[in-house]
Amino acid sequence: MPVMASRRSLLPLLLILALAACARGASTSPTPDTGASAANATSAPLLPTSVAALPTFDVDTYQRLLRQLRGTPVVVNIWASWCGPCKAESPLLQQAHATYGDRVQFVGVAILDSLGGARSFLADHDVRYPSVFDPPGAIRDSLGVIGQPATIFYDADGKVASTWDGQLSSTALEHGIQAALG
């Protein structure tokens, strides 16, 4: 009986030591992102600084990027290098990016593509705003969008102001940007 009693008293101690070890290991990992202020305060900027960088993003990283961009309207264009309508609308997006400058942040999301194909598309179409790479198309799917191209316009608060499925016209692009600008 004394052996059994000492084993019972060791169990809580072992449990506490195991929890402490887990907590100690967790303290070396990045602080979890719990909102806009946490994203801005504790996370490195996610927006690529180079057009050719094309970092791979998943849905969570995309959402964190949007939180980091709060305060600025955002135009997100979902595209693929093999998509004919994506090629056709590219000059409109580039022109709008040049026109609106820092007042609106443009971000591309390359989906269902190869990294080489996406980089070639950016160079061939002289795209000057950053894009991210989402090979499985999970970001598009999480937004409830079917197909590509698709464009989502976010206002400065990070709320969807407008969505356009399919190839943009200059009128649709301008209406979406104005909705995002409020």
Secondary structure, DSSP 8 states (H G I E B T S, - for coil): -HHHHHHHHHHHHHHHHHHHHHHHHHTTS-----SHHHHHHHS---S-SSTTT--B--HHHHHHHHHHTTTS-EEEEEE-TT-HHHHHHHHHHHHHHHHHGGGSEEEEEEESS-HHHHHHHHHHTT--S-EEEETT-HHHHHTT--SS-EEEEE-TTS-EEEEEESS--HHHHHHHHHHHH-
